[in-house]
Amino acid sequence: MKNKIFGGIGILWGGAIVVRWLMIAKPESGSAAYQSGEHAAVVFGVLMLLVGLYYFFKKSPSKSGK
């Protein structure tokens, strides 16, 4: 159950990061440090979304076979 909760949080948080990145207007020019930080955040958001999806849909092991 813990993995499903953390997976759901990862889906919501990572999805929000990716959706925000898709919705904002991209500036023509700006600080290189700001842009690289934004790219790192998007990569982190995508990874969090994928790992969250994995843990949310992963089958939990059966406890009845000890």
CHARMM-style PDB file with segment names, atoms N, HN, CA, C and O in Angstrom:
ATOM      1  N   MET     1       0.823  -1.191   0.000  1.00  0.00      PROA
ATOM      2  CA  MET     1       0.000   0.000   0.000  1.00  0.00      PROA
ATOM      3  C   MET     1       0.873   1.264   0.000  1.00  0.00      PROA
ATOM      4  O   MET     1       0.533   2.273  -0.617  1.00  0.00      PROA
ATOM      5  N   LYS     2       2.005   1.179   0.708  1.00  0.00      PROA
ATOM      6  HN  LYS     2       2.282   0.360   1.210  1.00  0.00      PROA
ATOM      7  CA  LYS     2       2.913   2.327   0.770  1.00  0.00      PROA
ATOM      8  C   LYS     2       3.424   2.676  -0.631  1.00  0.00      PROA
ATOM      9  O   LYS     2       3.525   3.853  -0.976  1.00  0.00      PROA
ATOM     10  N   ASN     3       3.745   1.659  -1.438  1.00  0.00      PROA
ATOM     11  HN  ASN     3       3.663   0.703  -1.157  1.00  0.00      PROA
ATOM     12  CA  ASN     3       4.247   1.914  -2.789  1.00  0.00      PROA
ATOM     13  C   ASN     3       3.189   2.571  -3.659  1.00  0.00      PROA
ATOM     14  O   ASN     3       3.518   3.414  -4.494  1.00  0.00      PROA
ATOM     15  N   LYS     4       1.923   2.203  -3.482  1.00  0.00      PROA
ATOM     16  HN  LYS     4       1.656   1.518  -2.804  1.00  0.00      PROA
ATOM     17  CA  LYS     4       0.853   2.821  -4.265  1.00  0.00      PROA
ATOM     18  C   LYS     4       0.679   4.287  -3.889  1.00  0.00      PROA
ATOM     19  O   LYS     4       0.426   5.124  -4.756  1.00  0.00      PROA
ATOM     20  N   ILE     5       0.812   4.604  -2.606  1.00  0.00      PROA
ATOM     21  HN  ILE     5       1.017   3.924  -1.902  1.00  0.00      PROA
ATOM     22  CA  ILE     5       0.684   5.998  -2.167  1.00  0.00      PROA
ATOM     23  C   ILE     5       1.835   6.832  -2.715  1.00  0.00      PROA
ATOM     24  O   ILE     5       1.616   7.898  -3.291  1.00  0.00      PROA
ATOM     25  N   PHE     6       3.071   6.342  -2.534  1.00  0.00      PROA
ATOM     26  HN  PHE     6       3.249   5.476  -2.066  1.00  0.00      PROA
ATOM     27  CA  PHE     6       4.221   7.081  -3.052  1.00  0.00      PROA
ATOM     28  C   PHE     6       4.210   7.134  -4.577  1.00  0.00      PROA
ATOM     29  O   PHE     6       4.633   8.131  -5.162  1.00  0.00      PROA
ATOM     30  N   GLY     7       3.731   6.075  -5.228  1.00  0.00      PROA
ATOM     31  HN  GLY     7       3.387   5.265  -4.753  1.00  0.00      PROA
ATOM     32  CA  GLY     7       3.604   6.087  -6.677  1.00  0.00      PROA
ATOM     33  C   GLY     7       2.615   7.137  -7.141  1.00  0.00      PROA
ATOM     34  O   GLY     7       2.861   7.837  -8.123  1.00  0.00      PROA
ATOM     35  N   GLY     8       1.492   7.250  -6.436  1.00  0.00      PROA
ATOM     36  HN  GLY     8       1.292   6.681  -5.638  1.00  0.00      PROA
ATOM     37  CA  GLY     8       0.501   8.275  -6.776  1.00  0.00      PROA
ATOM     38  C   GLY     8       1.051   9.678  -6.597  1.00  0.00      PROA
ATOM     39  O   GLY     8       0.789  10.565  -7.410  1.00  0.00      PROA
ATOM     40  N   ILE     9       1.814   9.878  -5.531  1.00  0.00      PROA
ATOM     41  HN  ILE     9       2.026   9.158  -4.870  1.00  0.00      PROA
ATOM     42  CA  ILE     9       2.432  11.187  -5.313  1.00  0.00      PROA
ATOM     43  C   ILE     9       3.429  11.491  -6.429  1.00  0.00      PROA
ATOM     44  O   ILE     9       3.486  12.620  -6.916  1.00  0.00      PROA
ATOM     45  N   GLY    10       4.213  10.498  -6.835  1.00  0.00      PROA
ATOM     46  HN  GLY    10       4.167   9.581  -6.439  1.00  0.00      PROA
ATOM     47  CA  GLY    10       5.164  10.691  -7.932  1.00  0.00      PROA
ATOM     48  C   GLY    10       4.472  11.007  -9.243  1.00  0.00      PROA
ATOM     49  O   GLY    10       4.944  11.836 -10.021  1.00  0.00      PROA
ATOM     50  N   ILE    11       3.341  10.339  -9.488  1.00  0.00      PROA
ATOM     51  HN  ILE    11       2.957   9.666  -8.855  1.00  0.00      PROA
ATOM     52  CA  ILE    11       2.580  10.614 -10.712  1.00  0.00      PROA
ATOM     53  C   ILE    11       2.072  12.052 -10.718  1.00  0.00      PROA
ATOM     54  O   ILE    11       2.215  12.769 -11.709  1.00  0.00      PROA
ATOM     55  N   LEU    12       1.478  12.464  -9.599  1.00  0.00      PROA
ATOM     56  HN  LEU    12       1.362  11.882  -8.794  1.00  0.00      PROA
ATOM     57  CA  LEU    12       0.926  13.824  -9.536  1.00  0.00      PROA
ATOM     58  C   LEU    12       2.010  14.893  -9.614  1.00  0.00      PROA
ATOM     59  O   LEU    12       1.887  15.859 -10.368  1.00  0.00      PROA
ATOM     60  N   TRP    13       3.069  14.715  -8.833  1.00  0.00      PROA
ATOM     61  HN  TRP    13       3.169  13.930  -8.221  1.00  0.00      PROA
ATOM     62  CA  TRP    13       4.114  15.728  -8.782  1.00  0.00      PROA
ATOM     63  C   TRP    13       4.912  15.772 -10.081  1.00  0.00      PROA
ATOM     64  O   TRP    13       5.156  16.851 -10.622  1.00  0.00      PROA
ATOM     65  N   GLY    14       5.319  14.613 -10.584  1.00  0.00      PROA
ATOM     66  HN  GLY    14       5.121  13.737 -10.145  1.00  0.00      PROA
ATOM     67  CA  GLY    14       6.059  14.579 -11.841  1.00  0.00      PROA
ATOM     68  C   GLY    14       5.217  15.051 -13.011  1.00  0.00      PROA
ATOM     69  O   GLY    14       5.701  15.761 -13.893  1.00  0.00      PROA
ATOM     70  N   GLY    15       3.948  14.651 -13.012  1.00  0.00      PROA
ATOM     71  HN  GLY    15       3.555  14.075 -12.295  1.00  0.00      PROA
ATOM     72  CA  GLY    15       3.043  15.105 -14.073  1.00  0.00      PROA
ATOM     73  C   GLY    15       2.839  16.608 -14.036  1.00  0.00      PROA
ATOM     74  O   GLY    15       2.762  17.252 -15.083  1.00  0.00      PROA
ATOM     75  N   ALA    16       2.750  17.172 -12.839  1.00  0.00      PROA
ATOM     76  HN  ALA    16       2.812  16.649 -11.988  1.00  0.00      PROA
ATOM     77  CA  ALA    16       2.588  18.626 -12.720  1.00  0.00      PROA
ATOM     78  C   ALA    16       3.804  19.364 -13.253  1.00  0.00      PROA
ATOM     79  O   ALA    16       3.666  20.407 -13.891  1.00  0.00      PROA
ATOM     80  N   ILE    17       4.985  18.836 -13.001  1.00  0.00      PROA
ATOM     81  HN  ILE    17       5.097  17.988 -12.483  1.00  0.00      PROA
ATOM     82  CA  ILE    17       6.209  19.471 -13.508  1.00  0.00      PROA
ATOM     83  C   ILE    17       6.223  19.452 -15.039  1.00  0.00      PROA
ATOM     84  O   ILE    17       6.539  20.456 -15.678  1.00  0.00      PROA
ATOM     85  N   VAL    18       5.878  18.305 -15.614  1.00  0.00      PROA
ATOM     86  HN  VAL    18       5.621  17.490 -15.095  1.00  0.00      PROA
ATOM     87  CA  VAL    18       5.899  18.178 -17.072  1.00  0.00      PROA
ATOM     88  C   VAL    18       4.807  19.036 -17.712  1.00  0.00      PROA
ATOM     89  O   VAL    18       5.057  19.692 -18.723  1.00  0.00      PROA
ATOM     90  N   VAL    19       3.603  19.041 -17.140  1.00  0.00      PROA
ATOM     91  HN  VAL    19       3.400  18.508 -16.318  1.00  0.00      PROA
ATOM     92  CA  VAL    19       2.502  19.837 -17.692  1.00  0.00      PROA
ATOM     93  C   VAL    19       2.835  21.322 -17.610  1.00  0.00      PROA
ATOM     94  O   VAL    19       2.564  22.071 -18.549  1.00  0.00      PROA
ATOM     95  N   ARG    20       3.418  21.753 -16.496  1.00  0.00      PROA
ATOM     96  HN  ARG    20       3.637  21.145 -15.733  1.00  0.00      PROA
ATOM     97  CA  ARG    20       3.799  23.159 -16.377  1.00  0.00      PROA
ATOM     98  C   ARG    20       4.820  23.534 -17.443  1.00  0.00      PROA
ATOM     99  O   ARG    20       4.744  24.609 -18.037  1.00  0.00      PROA
ATOM    100  N   TRP    21       5.770  22.645 -17.677  1.00  0.00      PROA
ATOM    101  HN  TRP    21       5.832  21.771 -17.194  1.00  0.00      PROA
ATOM    102  CA  TRP    21       6.791  22.914 -18.699  1.00  0.00      PROA
ATOM    103  C   TRP    21       6.161  23.014 -20.088  1.00  0.00      PROA
ATOM    104  O   TRP    21       6.587  23.832 -20.902  1.00  0.00      PROA
ATOM    105  N   LEU    22       5.159  22.195 -20.361  1.00  0.00      PROA
ATOM    106  HN  LEU    22       4.813  21.530 -19.700  1.00  0.00      PROA
ATOM    107  CA  LEU    22       4.501  22.234 -21.664  1.00  0.00      PROA
ATOM    108  C   LEU    22       3.619  23.468 -21.831  1.00  0.00      PROA
ATOM    109  O   LEU    22       3.423  23.943 -22.950  1.00  0.00      PROA
ATOM    110  N   MET    23       3.087  23.990 -20.728  1.00  0.00      PROA
ATOM    111  HN  MET    23       3.246  23.605 -19.819  1.00  0.00      PROA
ATOM    112  CA  MET    23       2.128  25.091 -20.802  1.00  0.00      PROA
ATOM    113  C   MET    23       2.774  26.477 -20.815  1.00  0.00      PROA
ATOM    114  O   MET    23       2.160  27.427 -21.302  1.00  0.00      PROA
ATOM    115  N   ILE    24       3.994  26.619 -20.293  1.00  0.00      PROA
ATOM    116  HN  ILE    24       4.493  25.848 -19.897  1.00  0.00      PROA
ATOM    117  CA  ILE    24       4.587  27.954 -20.203  1.00  0.00      PROA
ATOM    118  C   ILE    24       5.137  28.386 -21.556  1.00  0.00      PROA
ATOM    119  O   ILE    24       5.488  27.562 -22.401  1.00  0.00      PROA
ATOM    120  N   ALA    25       5.199  29.688 -21.734  1.00  0.00      PROA
ATOM    121  HN  ALA    25       4.913  30.357 -21.048  1.00  0.00      PROA
ATOM    122  CA  ALA    25       5.793  30.250 -22.953  1.00  0.00      PROA
ATOM    123  C   ALA    25       7.309  30.208 -22.810  1.00  0.00      PROA
ATOM    124  O   ALA    25       7.855  30.622 -21.787  1.00  0.00      PROA
ATOM    125  N   LYS    26       7.969  29.715 -23.818  1.00  0.00      PROA
ATOM    126  HN  LYS    26       7.525  29.378 -24.649  1.00  0.00      PROA
ATOM    127  CA  LYS    26       9.427  29.618 -23.797  1.00  0.00      PROA
ATOM    128  C   LYS    26      10.027  30.972 -24.202  1.00  0.00      PROA
ATOM    129  O   LYS    26       9.724  31.485 -25.280  1.00  0.00      PROA
ATOM    130  N   PRO    27      10.872  31.548 -23.346  1.00  0.00      PROA
ATOM    131  CA  PRO    27      11.496  32.819 -23.721  1.00  0.00      PROA
ATOM    132  C   PRO    27      12.520  32.628 -24.842  1.00  0.00      PROA
ATOM    133  O   PRO    27      13.181  31.593 -24.926  1.00  0.00      PROA
ATOM    134  N   GLU    28      12.636  33.629 -25.686  1.00  0.00      PROA
ATOM    135  HN  GLU    28      12.099  34.470 -25.617  1.00  0.00      PROA
ATOM    136  CA  GLU    28      13.590  33.575 -26.798  1.00  0.00      PROA
ATOM    137  C   GLU    28      15.027  33.546 -26.284  1.00  0.00      PROA
ATOM    138  O   GLU    28      15.853  32.765 -26.756  1.00  0.00      PROA
ATOM    139  N   SER    29      15.306  34.398 -25.324  1.00  0.00      PROA
ATOM    140  HN  SER    29      14.635  35.033 -24.940  1.00  0.00      PROA
ATOM    141  CA  SER    29      16.655  34.440 -24.764  1.00  0.00      PROA
ATOM    142  C   SER    29      16.537  34.587 -23.248  1.00  0.00      PROA
ATOM    143  O   SER    29      15.510  35.015 -22.723  1.00  0.00      PROA
ATOM    144  N   GLY    30      17.590  34.229 -22.582  1.00  0.00      PROA
ATOM    145  HN  GLY    30      18.425  33.881 -23.008  1.00  0.00      PROA
ATOM    146  CA  GLY    30      17.568  34.335 -21.132  1.00  0.00      PROA
ATOM    147  C   GLY    30      18.855  33.805 -20.557  1.00  0.00      PROA
ATOM    148  O   GLY    30      19.832  33.565 -21.267  1.00  0.00      PROA
ATOM    149  N   SER    31      18.831  33.632 -19.283  1.00  0.00      PROA
ATOM    150  HN  SER    31      18.038  33.827 -18.707  1.00  0.00      PROA
ATOM    151  CA  SER    31      20.004  33.154 -18.579  1.00  0.00      PROA
ATOM    152  C   SER    31      20.248  31.681 -18.900  1.00  0.00      PROA
ATOM    153  O   SER    31      19.325  30.868 -18.856  1.00  0.00      PROA
ATOM    154  N   ALA    32      21.472  31.353 -19.217  1.00  0.00      PROA
ATOM    155  HN  ALA    32      22.222  32.014 -19.253  1.00  0.00      PROA
ATOM    156  CA  ALA    32      21.815  29.963 -19.524  1.00  0.00      PROA
ATOM    157  C   ALA    32      21.668  29.082 -18.290  1.00  0.00      PROA
ATOM    158  O   ALA    32      21.279  27.919 -18.396  1.00  0.00      PROA
ATOM    159  N   ALA    33      21.975  29.632 -17.123  1.00  0.00      PROA
ATOM    160  HN  ALA    33      22.291  30.577 -17.036  1.00  0.00      PROA
ATOM    161  CA  ALA    33      21.837  28.863 -15.888  1.00  0.00      PROA
ATOM    162  C   ALA    33      20.368  28.558 -15.603  1.00  0.00      PROA
ATOM    163  O   ALA    33      20.034  27.454 -15.172  1.00  0.00      PROA
ATOM    164  N   TYR    34      19.494  29.531 -15.843  1.00  0.00      PROA
ATOM    165  HN  TYR    34      19.765  30.427 -16.193  1.00  0.00      PROA
ATOM    166  CA  TYR    34      18.059  29.319 -15.631  1.00  0.00      PROA
ATOM    167  C   TYR    34      17.528  28.262 -16.585  1.00  0.00      PROA
ATOM    168  O   TYR    34      16.756  27.391 -16.182  1.00  0.00      PROA
ATOM    169  N   GLN    35      17.932  28.331 -17.837  1.00  0.00      PROA
ATOM    170  HN  GLN    35      18.558  29.039 -18.164  1.00  0.00      PROA
ATOM    171  CA  GLN    35      17.458  27.362 -18.822  1.00  0.00      PROA
ATOM    172  C   GLN    35      17.960  25.960 -18.522  1.00  0.00      PROA
ATOM    173  O   GLN    35      17.208  24.998 -18.680  1.00  0.00      PROA
ATOM    174  N   SER    36      19.199  25.816 -18.095  1.00  0.00      PROA
ATOM    175  HN  SER    36      19.809  26.598 -17.966  1.00  0.00      PROA
ATOM    176  CA  SER    36      19.703  24.481 -17.780  1.00  0.00      PROA
ATOM    177  C   SER    36      19.029  23.935 -16.526  1.00  0.00      PROA
ATOM    178  O   SER    36      18.787  22.732 -16.433  1.00  0.00      PROA
ATOM    179  N   GLY    37      18.725  24.795 -15.566  1.00  0.00      PROA
ATOM    180  HN  GLY    37      18.922  25.773 -15.642  1.00  0.00      PROA
ATOM    181  CA  GLY    37      17.986  24.363 -14.394  1.00  0.00      PROA
ATOM    182  C   GLY    37      16.577  23.925 -14.746  1.00  0.00      PROA
ATOM    183  O   GLY    37      16.064  22.960 -14.180  1.00  0.00      PROA
ATOM    184  N   GLU    38      15.953  24.624 -15.673  1.00  0.00      PROA
ATOM    185  HN  GLU    38      16.370  25.408 -16.133  1.00  0.00      PROA
ATOM    186  CA  GLU    38      14.613  24.242 -16.123  1.00  0.00      PROA
ATOM    187  C   GLU    38      14.644  22.889 -16.834  1.00  0.00      PROA
ATOM    188  O   GLU    38      13.746  22.069 -16.643  1.00  0.00      PROA
ATOM    189  N   HSD    39      15.653  22.657 -17.639  1.00  0.00      PROA
ATOM    190  HN  HSD    39      16.382  23.323 -17.795  1.00  0.00      PROA
ATOM    191  CA  HSD    39      15.779  21.366 -18.318  1.00  0.00      PROA
ATOM    192  C   HSD    39      16.014  20.232 -17.318  1.00  0.00      PROA
ATOM    193  O   HSD    39      15.469  19.139 -17.467  1.00  0.00      PROA
ATOM    194  N   ALA    40      16.818  20.501 -16.315  1.00  0.00      PROA
ATOM    195  HN  ALA    40      17.261  21.390 -16.194  1.00  0.00      PROA
ATOM    196  CA  ALA    40      17.053  19.487 -15.283  1.00  0.00      PROA
ATOM    197  C   ALA    40      15.763  19.172 -14.522  1.00  0.00      PROA
ATOM    198  O   ALA    40      15.507  18.017 -14.181  1.00  0.00      PROA
ATOM    199  N   ALA    41      14.953  20.197 -14.258  1.00  0.00      PROA
ATOM    200  HN  ALA    41      15.161  21.135 -14.535  1.00  0.00      PROA
ATOM    201  CA  ALA    41      13.676  19.977 -13.572  1.00  0.00      PROA
ATOM    202  C   ALA    41      12.729  19.136 -14.414  1.00  0.00      PROA
ATOM    203  O   ALA    41      12.007  18.293 -13.882  1.00  0.00      PROA
ATOM    204  N   VAL    42      12.726  19.356 -15.715  1.00  0.00      PROA
ATOM    205  HN  VAL    42      13.313  20.041 -16.148  1.00  0.00      PROA
ATOM    206  CA  VAL    42      11.855  18.571 -16.598  1.00  0.00      PROA
ATOM    207  C   VAL    42      12.310  17.115 -16.638  1.00  0.00      PROA
ATOM    208  O   VAL    42      11.480  16.207 -16.604  1.00  0.00      PROA
ATOM    209  N   VAL    43      13.613  16.889 -16.711  1.00  0.00      PROA
ATOM    210  HN  VAL    43      14.287  17.627 -16.739  1.00  0.00      PROA
ATOM    211  CA  VAL    43      14.131  15.517 -16.687  1.00  0.00      PROA
ATOM    212  C   VAL    43      13.759  14.845 -15.373  1.00  0.00      PROA
ATOM    213  O   VAL    43      13.339  13.688 -15.366  1.00  0.00      PROA
ATOM    214  N   PHE    44      13.909  15.559 -14.262  1.00  0.00      PROA
ATOM    215  HN  PHE    44      14.250  16.499 -14.268  1.00  0.00      PROA
ATOM    216  CA  PHE    44      13.534  15.035 -12.957  1.00  0.00      PROA
ATOM    217  C   PHE    44      12.037  14.726 -12.906  1.00  0.00      PROA
ATOM    218  O   PHE    44      11.636  13.695 -12.365  1.00  0.00      PROA
ATOM    219  N   GLY    45      11.215  15.605 -13.461  1.00  0.00      PROA
ATOM    220  HN  GLY    45      11.541  16.442 -13.901  1.00  0.00      PROA
ATOM    221  CA  GLY    45       9.770  15.385 -13.485  1.00  0.00      PROA
ATOM    222  C   GLY    45       9.380  14.172 -14.306  1.00  0.00      PROA
ATOM    223  O   GLY    45       8.503  13.408 -13.902  1.00  0.00      PROA
ATOM    224  N   VAL    46      10.012  13.984 -15.443  1.00  0.00      PROA
ATOM    225  HN  VAL    46      10.725  14.604 -15.771  1.00  0.00      PROA
ATOM    226  CA  VAL    46       9.718  12.821 -16.284  1.00  0.00      PROA
ATOM    227  C   VAL    46      10.126  11.536 -15.572  1.00  0.00      PROA
ATOM    228  O   VAL    46       9.387  10.552 -15.589  1.00  0.00      PROA
ATOM    229  N   LEU    47      11.293  11.545 -14.952  1.00  0.00      PROA
ATOM    230  HN  LEU    47      11.894  12.345 -14.938  1.00  0.00      PROA
ATOM    231  CA  LEU    47      11.738  10.361 -14.207  1.00  0.00      PROA
ATOM    232  C   LEU    47      10.803  10.061 -13.043  1.00  0.00      PROA
ATOM    233  O   LEU    47      10.469   8.902 -12.794  1.00  0.00      PROA
ATOM    234  N   MET    48      10.382  11.099 -12.331  1.00  0.00      PROA
ATOM    235  HN  MET    48      10.654  12.040 -12.533  1.00  0.00      PROA
ATOM    236  CA  MET    48       9.474  10.902 -11.209  1.00  0.00      PROA
ATOM    237  C   MET    48       8.135  10.353 -11.692  1.00  0.00      PROA
ATOM    238  O   MET    48       7.546   9.494 -11.037  1.00  0.00      PROA
ATOM    239  N   LEU    49       7.657  10.834 -12.818  1.00  0.00      PROA
ATOM    240  HN  LEU    49       8.136  11.532 -13.350  1.00  0.00      PROA
ATOM    241  CA  LEU    49       6.408  10.350 -13.390  1.00  0.00      PROA
ATOM    242  C   LEU    49       6.525   8.877 -13.777  1.00  0.00      PROA
ATOM    243  O   LEU    49       5.627   8.087 -13.485  1.00  0.00      PROA
ATOM    244  N   LEU    50       7.610   8.506 -14.423  1.00  0.00      PROA
ATOM    245  HN  LEU    50       8.340   9.147 -14.660  1.00  0.00      PROA
ATOM    246  CA  LEU    50       7.787   7.120 -14.854  1.00  0.00      PROA
ATOM    247  C   LEU    50       7.936   6.161 -13.674  1.00  0.00      PROA
ATOM    248  O   LEU    50       7.338   5.085 -13.666  1.00  0.00      PROA
ATOM    249  N   VAL    51       8.723   6.547 -12.690  1.00  0.00      PROA
ATOM    250  HN  VAL    51       9.209   7.421 -12.696  1.00  0.00      PROA
ATOM    251  CA  VAL    51       8.898   5.694 -11.511  1.00  0.00      PROA
ATOM    252  C   VAL    51       7.594   5.606 -10.721  1.00  0.00      PROA
ATOM    253  O   VAL    51       7.255   4.545 -10.197  1.00  0.00      PROA
ATOM    254  N   GLY    52       6.870   6.708 -10.635  1.00  0.00      PROA
ATOM    255  HN  GLY    52       7.146   7.570 -11.060  1.00  0.00      PROA
ATOM    256  CA  GLY    52       5.575   6.693  -9.970  1.00  0.00      PROA
ATOM    257  C   GLY    52       4.593   5.770 -10.658  1.00  0.00      PROA
ATOM    258  O   GLY    52       3.859   5.036  -9.995  1.00  0.00      PROA
ATOM    259  N   LEU    53       4.570   5.797 -11.985  1.00  0.00      PROA
ATOM    260  HN  LEU    53       5.166   6.393 -12.524  1.00  0.00      PROA
ATOM    261  CA  LEU    53       3.695   4.890 -12.735  1.00  0.00      PROA
ATOM    262  C   LEU    53       4.079   3.433 -12.498  1.00  0.00      PROA
ATOM    263  O   LEU    53       3.211   2.571 -12.358  1.00  0.00      PROA
ATOM    264  N   TYR    54       5.376   3.165 -12.455  1.00  0.00      PROA
ATOM    265  HN  TYR    54       6.081   3.865 -12.568  1.00  0.00      PROA
ATOM    266  CA  TYR    54       5.846   1.801 -12.224  1.00  0.00      PROA
ATOM    267  C   TYR    54       5.369   1.284 -10.863  1.00  0.00      PROA
ATOM    268  O   TYR    54       4.801   0.196 -10.768  1.00  0.00      PROA
ATOM    269  N   TYR    55       5.603   2.067  -9.825  1.00  0.00      PROA
ATOM    270  HN  TYR    55       6.064   2.951  -9.903  1.00  0.00      PROA
ATOM    271  CA  TYR    55       5.249   1.616  -8.483  1.00  0.00      PROA
ATOM    272  C   TYR    55       3.738   1.619  -8.247  1.00  0.00      PROA
ATOM    273  O   TYR    55       3.237   0.828  -7.448  1.00  0.00      PROA
ATOM    274  N   PHE    56       3.013   2.496  -8.931  1.00  0.00      PROA
ATOM    275  HN  PHE    56       3.420   3.139  -9.581  1.00  0.00      PROA
ATOM    276  CA  PHE    56       1.564   2.529  -8.752  1.00  0.00      PROA
ATOM    277  C   PHE    56       0.902   1.301  -9.358  1.00  0.00      PROA
ATOM    278  O   PHE    56      -0.048   0.762  -8.789  1.00  0.00      PROA
ATOM    279  N   PHE    57       1.398   0.853 -10.510  1.00  0.00      PROA
ATOM    280  HN  PHE    57       2.170   1.290 -10.972  1.00  0.00      PROA
ATOM    281  CA  PHE    57       0.778  -0.279 -11.192  1.00  0.00      PROA
ATOM    282  C   PHE    57       1.475  -1.609 -10.941  1.00  0.00      PROA
ATOM    283  O   PHE    57       1.030  -2.638 -11.450  1.00  0.00      PROA
ATOM    284  N   LYS    58       2.554  -1.612 -10.169  1.00  0.00      PROA
ATOM    285  HN  LYS    58       2.916  -0.777  -9.756  1.00  0.00      PROA
ATOM    286  CA  LYS    58       3.271  -2.839  -9.852  1.00  0.00      PROA
ATOM    287  C   LYS    58       2.407  -3.704  -8.937  1.00  0.00      PROA
ATOM    288  O   LYS    58       1.810  -3.210  -7.980  1.00  0.00      PROA
ATOM    289  N   LYS    59       2.350  -5.000  -9.242  1.00  0.00      PROA
ATOM    290  HN  LYS    59       2.836  -5.401 -10.019  1.00  0.00      PROA
ATOM    291  CA  LYS    59       1.581  -5.905  -8.392  1.00  0.00      PROA
ATOM    292  C   LYS    59       2.335  -6.136  -7.099  1.00  0.00      PROA
ATOM    293  O   LYS    59       3.547  -6.353  -7.105  1.00  0.00      PROA
ATOM    294  N   SER    60       1.612  -6.087  -5.987  1.00  0.00      PROA
ATOM    295  HN  SER    60       0.627  -5.911  -5.983  1.00  0.00      PROA
ATOM    296  CA  SER    60       2.243  -6.359  -4.703  1.00  0.00      PROA
ATOM    297  C   SER    60       2.341  -7.865  -4.503  1.00  0.00      PROA
ATOM    298  O   SER    60       1.460  -8.606  -4.939  1.00  0.00      PROA
ATOM    299  N   PRO    61       3.399  -8.323  -3.849  1.00  0.00      PROA
ATOM    300  CA  PRO    61       3.570  -9.760  -3.652  1.00  0.00      PROA
ATOM    301  C   PRO    61       2.467 -10.320  -2.745  1.00  0.00      PROA
ATOM    302  O   PRO    61       1.961  -9.636  -1.855  1.00  0.00      PROA
ATOM    303  N   SER    62       2.117 -11.561  -2.994  1.00  0.00      PROA
ATOM    304  HN  SER    62       2.528 -12.116  -3.717  1.00  0.00      PROA
ATOM    305  CA  SER    62       1.087 -12.234  -2.215  1.00  0.00      PROA
ATOM    306  C   SER    62       1.640 -12.590  -0.839  1.00  0.00      PROA
ATOM    307  O   SER    62       2.759 -13.091  -0.729  1.00  0.00      PROA
ATOM    308  N   LYS    63       0.860 -12.333   0.207  1.00  0.00      PROA
ATOM    309  HN  LYS    63      -0.049 -11.926   0.118  1.00  0.00      PROA
ATOM    310  CA  LYS    63       1.299 -12.615   1.572  1.00  0.00      PROA
ATOM    311  C   LYS    63       0.820 -13.997   2.049  1.00  0.00      PROA
ATOM    312  O   LYS    63       1.129 -14.390   3.174  1.00  0.00      PROA
ATOM    313  N   SER    64       0.089 -14.727   1.235  1.00  0.00      PROA
ATOM    314  HN  SER    64      -0.162 -14.408   0.321  1.00  0.00      PROA
ATOM    315  CA  SER    64      -0.512 -15.966   1.689  1.00  0.00      PROA
ATOM    316  C   SER    64       0.385 -17.176   1.444  1.00  0.00      PROA
ATOM    317  O   SER    64      -0.065 -18.291   1.704  1.00  0.00      PROA
ATOM    318  N   GLY    65       1.588 -17.041   0.974  1.00  0.00      PROA
ATOM    319  HN  GLY    65       1.954 -16.135   0.762  1.00  0.00      PROA
ATOM    320  CA  GLY    65       2.424 -18.169   0.637  1.00  0.00      PROA
ATOM    321  C   GLY    65       3.631 -18.354   1.541  1.00  0.00      PROA
ATOM    322  O   GLY    65       4.644 -18.872   1.070  1.00  0.00      PROA
ATOM    323  N   LYS    66       3.588 -17.970   2.786  1.00  0.00      PROA
ATOM    324  HN  LYS    66       2.765 -17.549   3.168  1.00  0.00      PROA
ATOM    325  CA  LYS    66       4.765 -18.076   3.659  1.00  0.00      PROA
ATOM    326  C   LYS    66       5.022 -19.481   3.910  1.00  0.00      PROA
ATOM    327  OT1 LYS    66       5.968 -19.819   4.622  1.00  0.00      PROA
TER     328      LYS     66
END
